[in-house]
C-alpha cells in the first residue's frame, strides 16, 4: 500500500495526488491555551501523523485501521489568522492571512468557517482516513476544541480501467488544467520561496517551503443543474462532459482556445464559461493548485442534496491566486447560478518538517 513521505521540503497532501477519502477539521485553542500548549499539540500531532503515514501503529490506537497499510495517507497542518492573536504571535502573522474579501454570491456560515488550526487528512482507504481523524481529535483534547469538520471523497483508484482525472458531483471531469509539478513556474505559484530566495518576499521566514490553503465549502444546486440539457451544461463550463475536451477542440489535455469561433461566428467557449473566466490567461497569470474533495451530507428539508465541492486551492499568495480569480468568477461566471459558497477558511500551511522536527516548529519555538 502506497506510502507518502512525512518529512520533506513541503508538507504532504499538497502535491500528493488527491486521495479517495478526505477529512477536513478545524480547531480553536481552549481558553488558557497559548503558544506553549500549541507547540506541544503540534509535536504530538506530528509524531502520530508520521507513524500513521509510515504504517506504524501509535500506542493507544483504537485499531480502526489494523491490517491496512498507509494507503497514501497524508496529514497536513495549517494555522488560521485567529491563531496568531490567541498564541500572542502577531509579529509572526503572515500578511497573506489578510481576510478574504466578501463576494456577492457568498452565503457563509461563521461556525463552519476559519479556525485557529486546520488539519487536512486524505487516504485511499476510508478506515485509514477515519483512524487518522480520530487520532488527531483525541490528541487535541484539553488543548483545542473542534470548531468544524467536513468529510469528502473522490474516485477510488482502480474504479476506472485506466487512471483518469476525477469527476465532481456535477459530472464534470475536474482538475485537468491544474499547474503541474513538471512546469517551471509550479513552485513559484504554489509554494512560498525558501529563505532569502526572493528579496522583499512578504511571507515570514517560518513559512519557507509552505503554502496558503483557501478552503471553500461550495454547495452545488444539483436539482437546478441536473435539469439542464447536456448542451447547456457544457456551455456553462466550456468543456465537453463526456471526456473533458474544451469546446474549442483537441483532447482533454489541449488548452482551451479562447479566441476560437464556431461556424455561426459565436465564441466556441462562451464569454461567461467557467474555464474562460477562471483561466490564468484572463486573470493576469493568476493560478492556483485545486485539490478538492466532493462531499455529500444527506438531503436538505427542501429535498435537494446537501452536496458539492470541498474546494481547496493551494498557492504561494492568495492575493495573487484565489482572490483575483474568485472576484471575477463572482461577477461573470455562468457556473455561479448553480453553486453557493457556504463556508470559507484561509490557512498558512508551513513547509514540511526536517527529520526530527515537528510541523510548525520554526514558528512555535
Ligand atoms: C477549471 C469546475 C469552482 C478555478 C474547472 C473545470 C471544471 C471546474 C469542470 C474544467 C476542468 C479543469 O481544468 O479542471 C468547478 C466547479 C466549481 C468550481 C464545479 C464549484 C463547485 C472554482 C473556484 C475557482 C475555480 C471557486 C477559483 C476561485 C478554476 C480554474 C480552472 C477551473 C483556475 C482552470 C481554468 C483553465 O485554466 O482552463 N473548474 N470549479 N473553480 N476552475 Fe473551477
Boltz pocket constraint, residues with backbone or C-beta under 6 A from the ligand:
constraints:
  - pocket:
      binder: B
      contacts: [[A, 168], [A, 170], [A, 172], [A, 173], [A, 174], [A, 175], [A, 176], [A, 177], [A, 178], [A, 216], [A, 218], [A, 219], [A, 220], [A, 237], [A, 239], [A, 256], [A, 274], [A, 275], [A, 276], [A, 278], [A, 279], [A, 280], [A, 286], [A, 287], [A, 288], [A, 290], [A, 308], [A, 309], [A, 311], [A, 322], [A, 325], [A, 326], [A, 329], [A, 339]]
      max_distance: 6.0
